[in-house]
């Protein structure tokens, strides 16, 4: 059985509320504000940029990646290397806390104006989530064409791709947050933002815990999510 904290977090996500997720001591040692992508609002984006302050990103699990043809950005750069040799020099093969970069492409919905406003980013994320769900359901490459009709790249929403098997080789916020929305029975996409401190570093865990208490939010350790996910996968 998942811990009470994880169960409370899943309930919060279903209600469109934030949960806070700390990855692990000795890893990034960062806390992310997490929300289900399908329930993102303009107010949520505003809170993330003001109270989080890091990069607002939207995750996609392997089923969404397959349905929409989403690449890892490092793979795109690698293929560009012949024409632009500098891209070969920039391969992210020395990340101290992970086996590979999760970064995918950046997108804007074609109905946005600049793409960066709270309203624009909420629109892009919401419509991405809706399309992702439909594309996974329909299959047969339907989503690739529809993705191009509705979105342009580059844009202001950063996509993060999970590994093929979640929480087996990578244990960061991309995996942890996506595992949570899957366990909650939601579209397999979370929107996340790192919490930054006022000293130029990540917000200390103790301060993130205080923020959660002050705002009535669930705070989770990555280990709690990993444990719940292992049980969830057993069926």
C-alpha positions in Angstrom: 0.0 0.0 0.0 1.1 3.5 -0.8 1.9 5.8 2.2 -0.8 8.2 3.5 1.2 11.1 2.1 1.3 9.6 -1.4 -2.5 8.8 -1.2 -3.1 12.4 -0.1 -0.9 13.7 -3.0 -2.8 11.6 -5.6 -6.1 13.1 -4.3 -4.7 16.6 -4.4 -3.5 16.1 -8.0 -7.0 14.9 -9.0 -8.4 18.1 -7.6 -6.0 20.2 -9.6 -3.9 21.1 -6.6 -0.2 21.3 -6.2 2.0 18.8 -4.4 5.7 19.3 -3.6 8.2 16.6 -4.5 11.8 16.5 -3.2 14.0 14.2 -5.3 16.7 12.9 -2.9 19.6 13.9 -0.8 22.8 13.5 -2.8 20.9 14.0 -6.1 19.7 17.4 -7.3 18.4 18.1 -3.8 15.6 20.2 -5.2 11.9 20.5 -4.5 9.5 20.9 -7.4 6.0 22.2 -7.4 4.0 19.6 -9.3 0.5 19.7 -10.8 -1.4 17.5 -13.3 -1.0 19.0 -16.8 -4.6 18.5 -17.7 -5.7 20.7 -14.8 -3.2 23.5 -15.3 -4.7 27.0 -15.1 -3.3 30.5 -15.6 -3.3 31.0 -11.8 -1.3 27.8 -11.4 1.4 29.1 -13.8 1.5 32.4 -11.9 2.1 30.6 -8.7 4.8 28.4 -10.1 6.8 31.3 -11.5 6.4 33.4 -8.4 6.7 30.8 -5.7 8.8 28.3 -7.6 11.0 30.5 -9.8 12.7 27.7 -11.7 11.9 26.4 -15.2 8.3 25.5 -15.9 8.3 22.2 -17.8 5.7 19.6 -18.9 6.4 15.9 -18.9 5.5 13.2 -21.4 5.7 9.5 -20.7 6.7 6.9 -23.4 3.1 6.4 -24.6 2.8 10.1 -25.4 6.2 10.3 -26.9 5.3 7.5 -29.3 1.9 8.9 -30.2 3.2 12.4 -31.0 6.7 11.4 -32.3 8.5 13.4 -29.6 12.3 13.2 -29.6 14.8 13.8 -26.9 16.5 17.1 -27.6 20.0 15.5 -27.2 19.1 13.1 -30.0 18.1 16.0 -32.3 21.4 17.8 -31.5 23.3 14.7 -32.2 21.8 14.4 -35.7 22.6 18.1 -36.3 26.3 17.4 -35.6 27.3 16.8 -39.3 26.1 20.2 -40.4 26.8 22.0 -37.1 29.9 20.4 -35.5 29.5 22.4 -32.3 26.5 20.3 -31.5 28.8 17.2 -31.2 30.8 19.1 -28.5 27.7 19.9 -26.5 26.4 16.4 -25.9 25.2 16.2 -22.2 27.2 13.1 -21.3 28.5 14.4 -17.9 25.4 15.2 -15.9 26.5 14.6 -12.3 23.0 13.5 -11.0 21.5 11.5 -13.9 22.2 9.1 -16.8 20.8 11.4 -19.5 19.0 14.7 -20.1 15.2 14.5 -20.1 14.8 17.6 -22.2 12.6 17.4 -25.3 11.5 20.0 -27.7 9.8 23.4 -26.7 6.4 24.2 -27.9 3.7 26.9 -28.2 0.1 26.4 -29.2 -0.6 28.1 -32.4 -3.4 30.1 -30.8 -1.0 31.8 -28.4 0.5 35.3 -29.0 4.0 35.4 -27.5 3.6 32.1 -25.7 5.2 33.2 -22.5 2.3 34.8 -20.6 0.5 32.8 -17.9 -2.5 32.5 -20.1 -0.5 31.4 -23.1 1.5 28.8 -21.2 -1.6 27.5 -19.5 -3.3 27.2 -22.9 -0.3 25.4 -24.5 -0.1 22.9 -21.6 -3.8 22.2 -21.4 -4.1 21.7 -25.1 -1.0 19.5 -25.2 -2.4 17.3 -22.5 -5.8 16.9 -24.2 -4.1 16.1 -27.6 -1.7 13.7 -25.9 -4.6 11.7 -24.4 -6.5 11.6 -27.7 -3.4 10.6 -29.7 -2.6 7.8 -27.3 -6.1 6.5 -27.6 -6.4 6.7 -31.4 -2.8 5.5 -32.2 -1.9 4.8 -35.9 0.2 8.0 -36.2 -2.9 10.2 -35.9 -1.3 12.4 -33.3 1.7 13.5 -35.3 -0.3 15.4 -37.9 -2.6 16.8 -35.3 0.3 17.9 -33.2 1.7 19.9 -36.1 -1.7 21.5 -36.8 -2.1 22.7 -33.2 1.4 23.5 -32.1 4.6 25.2 -33.3 8.2 24.7 -32.2 10.3 26.2 -30.7 8.1 27.7 -28.0 7.9 28.6 -24.4 6.8 25.3 -22.8 9.7 22.9 -22.3 8.7 19.3 -22.7 10.5 16.6 -20.6 10.5 13.0 -21.8 10.5 10.1 -19.3 12.5 7.0 -19.9 10.7 4.0 -21.4 10.4 2.3 -18.0 9.6 4.9 -15.4 11.7 5.0 -12.2 14.1 2.2 -13.3 17.1 4.1 -14.5 16.2 7.7 -13.8 14.8 9.0 -10.5 14.4 12.8 -11.0 11.3 15.0 -11.1 10.4 14.1 -14.6 9.9 10.5 -13.6 8.6 11.1 -10.1 5.9 13.6 -11.1 4.8 11.5 -14.1 4.5 8.4 -11.9 2.3 10.4 -9.6 -0.2 11.5 -12.3 -0.3 8.0 -13.7 -1.1 6.5 -10.3 -3.8 9.2 -9.9 -5.4 8.0 -13.1 -4.8 11.2 -15.0 -3.3 12.0 -18.4 0.4 10.8 -18.3 1.8 14.4 -18.1 2.7 16.5 -15.1 3.8 20.2 -15.1 6.7 21.0 -12.7 8.8 23.9 -11.5 11.8 23.9 -9.3 11.6 26.0 -6.1 14.5 28.5 -5.9 15.8 30.2 -2.8 16.8 33.9 -2.4 20.5 33.0 -2.0 21.1 31.9 -5.6 20.6 28.2 -4.8 17.7 25.7 -4.7 15.3 26.3 -1.9 16.4 24.2 1.1 14.2 21.2 1.9 13.3 22.5 5.3 12.0 25.7 3.8 10.1 23.8 1.1 8.4 21.7 3.9 7.5 25.0 5.7 6.0 26.3 2.5 3.9 23.1 2.1 2.6 23.4 5.7 1.8 27.1 5.3 -0.2 26.5 2.1 -1.8 23.2 3.1 0.1 21.2 0.5 1.4 17.6 0.5 5.2 17.3 0.6 6.7 14.1 -0.7 10.1 12.5 -0.6 11.2 10.9 -3.9 11.7 7.6 -2.0 8.0 7.6 -1.1 7.0 7.9 -4.7 9.4 5.2 -5.8 8.0 2.8 -3.2 4.4 3.5 -4.2 5.2 3.1 -7.9 6.8 -0.3 -7.3 3.6 -1.5 -5.6 1.4 0.1 -8.4 3.3 -1.7 -11.1 2.7 -5.0 -9.4 -1.0 -4.4 -10.1 
